[in-house]
Amino acid sequence: MTLTTGLSPKCTPTYPVVATTPLVTFLERVQETALETFGEKDFDPKFYVDLSLKFNLSKTEKAFDSLPRSGENGTVSIKDLQEFIATYFDYAGDDLLYYDPVDFVPEPEGFLPRVKNPEVRAWAIEVHSLWKNLSRKVSDGVHEQPELHTLLPLPEAGIVPGSRFREVYYWDSYWVIRGLLASKMYETAKAIVTNLIFLLDSYGYVLNAGRAYCTNRSQPPLLSAMVYEIYNRTCDVELIRKALPALLKEHAFWNSEIHKATIQDAQGCNHNLSRYYAMWNKPRPESSTIDKESASKLLDNSVKQQFYRDLASAAESGWDFSTRWMSYNLSTTSILPVDLNVYILKMELDIAFLAKVLGHKSTMESFLEAAEARKNAINSVFWNDEMGQWLDYRLTNGTVCKESETWQACNQNHNAYASNFIPLWIDLFHSDAALVEKVERSFQSSGLVHAFGIATSVINSGQQWDFPNGWAPLQHMIVEGLLRSGLKEARSLAEDIAVRWIKTNYAAYKKTGAMHEKYDVRKCGEFGGGGEYIPQTGFGWSNGVVLAFLEEFGWPEDRSIEC
Ligand SMILES: OC[C@H]1O[C@H](O[C@H]2O[C@H](CO)[C@@H](O)[C@H](O)[C@H]2O)[C@H](O)[C@@H](O)[C@@H]1O
């Protein structure tokens, strides 16, 4: 990846870092040696930080340091390294056990009642059955000796995305849950929420994923949305009682000093908004060799550290990587993202709703107020009337600053991204029909709407969160937003996109036998590519969105599933 960094601190900030474990640091050394020894072909750096120890760390480190090395670079031979790994480690993923979900039945009662076409119904049942393949529980060994594992000891079973993503991921879980609800697997959905609350209680925020190397960052905050959806189906008040204190903690995290920025508008009004900000300034351990290579041309140490922080912050955004975070250079932490602030607005509305269910009137009122303020902030800072879109905003002061800065039109990013339309997902933005119509028109002509889904952006950068990739979560939020907007035309556009998305997922499944992490929106049945790892299958959120779409729109008997 060719990335550079921009650092323009005009204040004296504190740059927080959450220390990692000695095991993670050691596994990064193994990862580096493995790249030197085995070479780049089929090399996945994440595999090495997912290994678990058979013996204690000091014995393993001693054996590693005693491996014979030759040549100028001190290279370990393939045979010695293979033997060392086989002797001292358990295979990546061995500490996660397949788990039969307690609430799985092959065809649940009342499953997708509006899917009438037999071919589509048979496929939906297959997609539903994939929950069994993706269900995992942390092994007893991890609970007994957590120091031997980078996998974190989560209390409950969960659903993983699939392939190299062996562990639970934060924002993926929202769409997994939407699918589980269509599959009537309420207990599995609640168990996922219990795990995320466990992480929140343990760290003060929900981690990017359930690994020791992810403790320095979160991911798009959708826990409240998960609780809201589950409650709407189950009326489980106990779940809310458990979740609400945790959600208050999460809200404070995303409004903390490092995450908050204040923008003053032309009328002199201050608006608080949030940004991604990872508490880390080194290579991401799961991609350490890649990050070091990307940073190799940066000589100044503080510039390098800021670059690593911006890489980790992009991972926190879930959009790792995208031109959204790169204008002249990589500067994730200098950007106020539209979607993050929509998620936090949703969190505020959800908390108000959940507090009302519990009769906590003052919490409800204060969160309704917070939501109103954020809605105004989103409209003041992100809205671009000429384009009819909400645009990411670049901070001039960049890094951690307390002062507010004055809004400038030129700081909005005018490129079309799917994230520019995520506000549609929130009912609060539907009150003005003329505005919704304008946004819908702008969306239609943005270049993002393609034959087989919504592209992430219009820029073909080679990064995975750019053109021509379409990602299930983005299809879902925009389709759901259009659907709920109340406009007839928007509703039919929503259905049209959902139908084409289902068709391409189906075609790819028939061709490859798998559900994919991302799809190429230009061609039916093509999965996506780009980025720093090979395309993955499984796949949690894609399965979830197909099931949620089929539940919402159904599939008439006489509609063909072929492209
Ligand atoms: O290993 C590289 C990066 O992989 C993850 O990101 C991608 O997969 C996640 C799981 O499906 C998904 O949540 C994310 O949006 C994808 O970009 C991981 O989340 C990153 O932290 C990691 O650096």
The ligand as an SDF file (V2000), in Angstrom:
LIG
                    3D

 23 24  0  0  0  0  0  0  0  0999 V2000
   -6.7320   -8.0350    9.2410 O   0  0  0  0  0  0  0  0  0  0  0  0
   -6.9650   -6.8050    8.6550 C   0  0  0  0  0  0  0  0  0  0  0  0
   -8.2030   -6.1380    9.1710 C   0  0  0  0  0  0  0  0  0  0  0  0
   -9.2840   -7.0650    9.0740 O   0  0  0  0  0  0  0  0  0  0  0  0
  -10.5200   -6.7150    9.6420 C   0  0  0  0  0  0  0  0  0  0  0  0
  -11.2500   -5.8350    8.7860 O   0  0  0  0  0  0  0  0  0  0  0  0
  -12.0750   -6.3980    7.8200 C   0  0  0  0  0  0  0  0  0  0  0  0
  -12.8140   -7.5270    8.2780 O   0  0  0  0  0  0  0  0  0  0  0  0
  -13.6860   -7.3210    9.3960 C   0  0  0  0  0  0  0  0  0  0  0  0
  -14.3770   -8.6290    9.6830 C   0  0  0  0  0  0  0  0  0  0  0  0
  -15.2990   -8.9440    8.6720 O   0  0  0  0  0  0  0  0  0  0  0  0
  -14.6690   -6.1650    9.1400 C   0  0  0  0  0  0  0  0  0  0  0  0
  -15.3180   -5.8430   10.3380 O   0  0  0  0  0  0  0  0  0  0  0  0
  -13.9400   -4.9350    8.6130 C   0  0  0  0  0  0  0  0  0  0  0  0
  -14.8960   -3.9800    8.2090 O   0  0  0  0  0  0  0  0  0  0  0  0
  -13.0910   -5.3280    7.4070 C   0  0  0  0  0  0  0  0  0  0  0  0
  -12.4450   -4.2270    6.8520 O   0  0  0  0  0  0  0  0  0  0  0  0
  -10.3960   -6.0830   11.0280 C   0  0  0  0  0  0  0  0  0  0  0  0
  -11.6050   -5.5530   11.4790 O   0  0  0  0  0  0  0  0  0  0  0  0
   -9.3200   -5.0290   11.0740 C   0  0  0  0  0  0  0  0  0  0  0  0
   -9.1870   -4.5580   12.3790 O   0  0  0  0  0  0  0  0  0  0  0  0
   -8.0230   -5.6530   10.6050 C   0  0  0  0  0  0  0  0  0  0  0  0
   -6.9790   -4.7290   10.6970 O   0  0  0  0  0  0  0  0  0  0  0  0
  1  2  1  0
  2  3  1  0
  3  4  1  0
  3 22  1  0
  4  5  1  0
  5  6  1  0
  5 18  1  0
  6  7  1  0
  7  8  1  0
  7 16  1  0
  8  9  1  0
  9 10  1  0
  9 12  1  0
 10 11  1  0
 12 13  1  0
 12 14  1  0
 14 15  1  0
 14 16  1  0
 16 17  1  0
 18 19  1  0
 18 20  1  0
 20 21  1  0
 20 22  1  0
 22 23  1  0
M  END
$$$$
